[in-house]
């Protein structure tokens, strides 16, 4: 993914609300399953890292993107944005190369 494509997705993500919160429990199998389903349904998701977590957004974004086979878009403050093109045909796919 190019920087321009990533920037376009980052601008789209500004209007998104976080759909998941990561905290002291860390990344469990249930969290990964939920995030995977959310990525399949929405393609672009925002995750919030709680203050009581043992990690920061920047520390965990690479691990999350690797486990979910997703593109890391940004980790700013306590927010993470991930993108993964959905295999579903019944959703509107992001066109970030306009």
C-alpha positions in Angstrom: 0.0 0.0 0.0 1.4 3.4 -0.9 1.6 6.4 1.3 -1.1 8.2 -0.7 -3.5 5.3 -0.3 -2.8 5.1 3.4 -3.3 8.9 3.7 -6.7 8.6 2.0 -7.8 5.8 4.4 -6.5 7.8 7.4 -8.7 10.8 6.3 -11.7 8.5 6.0 -11.0 7.0 9.4 -11.2 10.4 11.1 -15.0 10.2 11.1 -15.1 6.7 12.4 -15.9 5.8 16.0 -13.8 3.1 17.7 -15.6 -0.2 17.5 -13.4 -2.1 20.0 -11.5 -1.3 23.2 -8.3 -3.1 24.1 -7.3 -3.1 27.7 -5.6 -5.0 30.4 -6.8 -8.3 29.0 -4.7 -7.8 25.9 -5.3 -9.6 22.6 -7.3 -12.7 23.2 -8.6 -15.2 20.7 -12.1 -13.7 21.2 -10.8 -10.2 20.5 -9.1 -11.4 17.3 -12.2 -13.1 16.1 -14.3 -10.0 16.7 -11.9 -7.8 15.0 -11.6 -10.2 12.0 -15.4 -10.2 11.7 -15.5 -6.4 11.9 -12.8 -6.0 9.2 -14.7 -8.4 7.0 -17.9 -6.4 7.4 -16.5 -2.8 7.3 -12.9 -3.1 5.9 -11.7 0.0 7.8 -11.9 -0.1 11.6 -10.8 2.1 14.5 -9.7 0.5 17.9 -9.2 2.3 21.1 -6.4 1.3 23.6 -7.5 1.9 27.2 -5.2 3.7 29.7 -5.0 0.6 31.9 -3.5 -1.5 29.0 0.0 -2.9 29.4 0.9 -1.5 25.9 0.4 1.6 23.7 -1.3 1.8 20.3 2.1 2.1 18.6 3.4 -1.0 20.4 0.5 -3.2 19.5 -0.5 -2.1 15.9 2.1 -4.4 14.2 1.1 -7.4 16.2 -2.6 -6.8 15.5 -2.1 -6.3 11.8 0.1 -9.4 11.5 -2.4 -11.6 13.3 -5.4 -10.2 11.3 -3.5 -10.0 7.9 -4.6 -6.4 7.8 -2.8 -3.2 6.7 -1.8 -0.9 9.6 -3.1 2.6 8.7 -2.2 4.6 11.8 -1.6 4.5 15.6 -2.0 8.0 17.0 -2.5 8.6 20.7 -4.6 5.7 21.9 -6.3 5.0 18.6 -5.4 2.3 16.0 -6.8 2.2 12.5 -6.6 -1.0 10.4 -7.7 -1.9 6.9 -8.3 -5.2 5.2 -10.2 -5.6 1.9 -13.2 -7.7 2.4 -14.0 -10.8 0.4 -17.7 -10.1 0.7 -19.4 -8.7 -2.4 -22.5 -7.3 -0.5 -20.6 -4.4 1.0 -19.3 -1.2 -0.6 -15.5 -1.5 -0.9 -13.3 1.5 -0.2 -11.8 3.1 -3.3 -8.8 4.9 -1.9 -6.9 5.4 -5.1 -9.2 8.2 -6.5 
